[in-house]
Amino acid sequence: YPLPYQVPIAFLDIRNRNQTFQSLRRICKDSHSVDLLMMMRKREMAGAWSKMVVLSAKMMVMILMLTWTISAKEQLSSKECEDLGFTGLALCSDCHSLSEYVKDQELVSDCLKCCADDSEDSTSKITYSGAILEVCMRKLVFYPEIVGFIEEEKEKFPSVKVQYIFNSPPKLIMLDEDGEHKETIRIDNWKREHLLQYMREKVKPTSAS
């Protein structure tokens, strides 16, 4: 270790020289211990800071999840649901089915605000006699997947009609046997294959009617 100060050892006698070496060795040893303690203290502080950052991140995630759950459970009025394009949506199981078709959490959250809880026995077995695919013709350019379904897949479902309404967001209006509107679902971000699969599951074949 470097000496903390210079000592004219050459001018010391033999007896004093040994004592001086021992004193210097003790000073250097103490100095080294202080350095080690400082390094350990810094490492402890860095570890504590890392734990605080991780804990803060976990708390933030929990708060966000809690906020999303509360907003999802919040019920909206019929008018608000109608503005969102979810009029007449009866079962929350349909919202969970919707989450399988699209990866749009905001859309699914809005759906959950406009639905009623249902039992697992009555859930996804509901079918409809027909459907209306409603969309604004001027906005079709923004929905190539829906255009693809209309042009190439709709013929497979004679009971599904296309209805062009000015400024209407793309939606499916499910119909009962009397042609009454029973359920409305927004389909902004649906893929063509999702629409095809949903129609196969929800719309009764024409031959069965």
Contacts in CASP RR format, 6 or more apart in sequence:
PFRMAT RR
TARGET T0000
AUTHOR 0000-0000-0000
METHOD contacts of the structure
MODEL  1
YPLPYQVPIAFLDIRNRNQTFQSLRRICKDSHSVDLLMMMRKREMAGAWS
KMVVLSAKMMVMILMLTWTISAKEQLSSKECEDLGFTGLALCSDCHSLSE
YVKDQELVSDCLKCCADDSEDSTSKITYSGAILEVCMRKLVFYPEIVGFI
EEEKEKFPSVKVQYIFNSPPKLIMLDEDGEHKETIRIDNWKREHLLQYMR
EKVKPTSAS
1 28 0 8 1.000
1 31 0 8 1.000
1 32 0 8 1.000
3 24 0 8 1.000
3 28 0 8 1.000
4 24 0 8 1.000
4 27 0 8 1.000
4 28 0 8 1.000
4 31 0 8 1.000
7 20 0 8 1.000
7 24 0 8 1.000
9 17 0 8 1.000
9 20 0 8 1.000
12 20 0 8 1.000
68 105 0 8 1.000
68 109 0 8 1.000
71 109 0 8 1.000
71 113 0 8 1.000
72 109 0 8 1.000
72 112 0 8 1.000
72 113 0 8 1.000
73 112 0 8 1.000
74 113 0 8 1.000
75 113 0 8 1.000
75 114 0 8 1.000
76 84 0 8 1.000
76 110 0 8 1.000
76 113 0 8 1.000
76 114 0 8 1.000
78 87 0 8 1.000
80 113 0 8 1.000
80 114 0 8 1.000
81 87 0 8 1.000
81 88 0 8 1.000
81 89 0 8 1.000
81 113 0 8 1.000
81 114 0 8 1.000
84 110 0 8 1.000
84 113 0 8 1.000
84 114 0 8 1.000
84 186 0 8 1.000
85 169 0 8 1.000
85 171 0 8 1.000
85 184 0 8 1.000
85 185 0 8 1.000
85 186 0 8 1.000
86 110 0 8 1.000
86 111 0 8 1.000
86 114 0 8 1.000
86 115 0 8 1.000
86 184 0 8 1.000
86 185 0 8 1.000
86 186 0 8 1.000
87 181 0 8 1.000
87 184 0 8 1.000
88 114 0 8 1.000
88 181 0 8 1.000
88 182 0 8 1.000
88 183 0 8 1.000
88 184 0 8 1.000
89 95 0 8 1.000
89 111 0 8 1.000
89 114 0 8 1.000
89 115 0 8 1.000
89 183 0 8 1.000
89 184 0 8 1.000
89 185 0 8 1.000
90 115 0 8 1.000
90 116 0 8 1.000
90 118 0 8 1.000
90 182 0 8 1.000
90 183 0 8 1.000
91 115 0 8 1.000
91 116 0 8 1.000
91 118 0 8 1.000
91 122 0 8 1.000
91 123 0 8 1.000
91 126 0 8 1.000
92 112 0 8 1.000
92 115 0 8 1.000
92 116 0 8 1.000
92 117 0 8 1.000
92 118 0 8 1.000
93 118 0 8 1.000
93 120 0 8 1.000
93 123 0 8 1.000
93 124 0 8 1.000
94 111 0 8 1.000
94 115 0 8 1.000
94 124 0 8 1.000
94 183 0 8 1.000
94 185 0 8 1.000
95 108 0 8 1.000
95 111 0 8 1.000
95 112 0 8 1.000
95 115 0 8 1.000
97 124 0 8 1.000
97 198 0 8 1.000
98 107 0 8 1.000
98 108 0 8 1.000
98 111 0 8 1.000
98 185 0 8 1.000
99 108 0 8 1.000
101 190 0 8 1.000
101 191 0 8 1.000
101 194 0 8 1.000
101 197 0 8 1.000
101 198 0 8 1.000
102 108 0 8 1.000
102 187 0 8 1.000
102 189 0 8 1.000
102 190 0 8 1.000
102 194 0 8 1.000
103 189 0 8 1.000
104 188 0 8 1.000
104 189 0 8 1.000
107 186 0 8 1.000
107 188 0 8 1.000
107 189 0 8 1.000
110 186 0 8 1.000
111 185 0 8 1.000
111 186 0 8 1.000
124 201 0 8 1.000
126 202 0 8 1.000
127 201 0 8 1.000
127 202 0 8 1.000
127 203 0 8 1.000
127 204 0 8 1.000
128 174 0 8 1.000
128 175 0 8 1.000
128 176 0 8 1.000
128 182 0 8 1.000
128 183 0 8 1.000
128 202 0 8 1.000
128 203 0 8 1.000
128 204 0 8 1.000
129 159 0 8 1.000
129 175 0 8 1.000
129 176 0 8 1.000
129 177 0 8 1.000
129 179 0 8 1.000
129 203 0 8 1.000
129 204 0 8 1.000
129 209 0 8 1.000
130 157 0 8 1.000
130 159 0 8 1.000
130 160 0 8 1.000
130 174 0 8 1.000
130 175 0 8 1.000
130 179 0 8 1.000
130 203 0 8 1.000
130 204 0 8 1.000
131 157 0 8 1.000
131 159 0 8 1.000
131 160 0 8 1.000
131 161 0 8 1.000
131 172 0 8 1.000
131 173 0 8 1.000
131 174 0 8 1.000
131 175 0 8 1.000
131 199 0 8 1.000
131 202 0 8 1.000
131 203 0 8 1.000
132 160 0 8 1.000
132 161 0 8 1.000
132 162 0 8 1.000
132 163 0 8 1.000
132 172 0 8 1.000
132 173 0 8 1.000
132 175 0 8 1.000
133 146 0 8 1.000
133 149 0 8 1.000
133 150 0 8 1.000
133 154 0 8 1.000
133 160 0 8 1.000
133 161 0 8 1.000
133 162 0 8 1.000
133 163 0 8 1.000
133 170 0 8 1.000
133 171 0 8 1.000
133 172 0 8 1.000
133 173 0 8 1.000
133 187 0 8 1.000
134 162 0 8 1.000
134 163 0 8 1.000
134 164 0 8 1.000
134 165 0 8 1.000
134 168 0 8 1.000
134 170 0 8 1.000
134 171 0 8 1.000
134 172 0 8 1.000
134 173 0 8 1.000
135 143 0 8 1.000
135 146 0 8 1.000
135 162 0 8 1.000
135 163 0 8 1.000
135 164 0 8 1.000
135 165 0 8 1.000
135 168 0 8 1.000
135 169 0 8 1.000
135 170 0 8 1.000
135 171 0 8 1.000
136 164 0 8 1.000
136 165 0 8 1.000
136 166 0 8 1.000
136 167 0 8 1.000
136 168 0 8 1.000
136 169 0 8 1.000
136 170 0 8 1.000
137 164 0 8 1.000
138 166 0 8 1.000
139 167 0 8 1.000
139 169 0 8 1.000
139 170 0 8 1.000
140 146 0 8 1.000
140 147 0 8 1.000
143 170 0 8 1.000
143 188 0 8 1.000
145 190 0 8 1.000
145 191 0 8 1.000
145 192 0 8 1.000
145 195 0 8 1.000
146 170 0 8 1.000
146 187 0 8 1.000
146 190 0 8 1.000
146 192 0 8 1.000
146 195 0 8 1.000
148 192 0 8 1.000
149 192 0 8 1.000
149 195 0 8 1.000
149 196 0 8 1.000
150 162 0 8 1.000
152 192 0 8 1.000
153 192 0 8 1.000
153 195 0 8 1.000
153 196 0 8 1.000
153 199 0 8 1.000
154 160 0 8 1.000
154 162 0 8 1.000
156 196 0 8 1.000
156 199 0 8 1.000
157 199 0 8 1.000
157 203 0 8 1.000
158 206 0 8 1.000
159 175 0 8 1.000
159 203 0 8 1.000
159 204 0 8 1.000
159 206 0 8 1.000
159 209 0 8 1.000
160 199 0 8 1.000
160 203 0 8 1.000
163 173 0 8 1.000
169 186 0 8 1.000
169 188 0 8 1.000
170 186 0 8 1.000
170 187 0 8 1.000
170 188 0 8 1.000
170 190 0 8 1.000
171 184 0 8 1.000
171 185 0 8 1.000
171 186 0 8 1.000
171 187 0 8 1.000
172 183 0 8 1.000
172 184 0 8 1.000
172 185 0 8 1.000
172 187 0 8 1.000
172 198 0 8 1.000
173 181 0 8 1.000
173 183 0 8 1.000
173 184 0 8 1.000
174 181 0 8 1.000
174 182 0 8 1.000
174 183 0 8 1.000
174 184 0 8 1.000
174 185 0 8 1.000
174 202 0 8 1.000
174 203 0 8 1.000
175 181 0 8 1.000
175 182 0 8 1.000
176 182 0 8 1.000
177 209 0 8 1.000
187 195 0 8 1.000
190 198 0 8 1.000
END
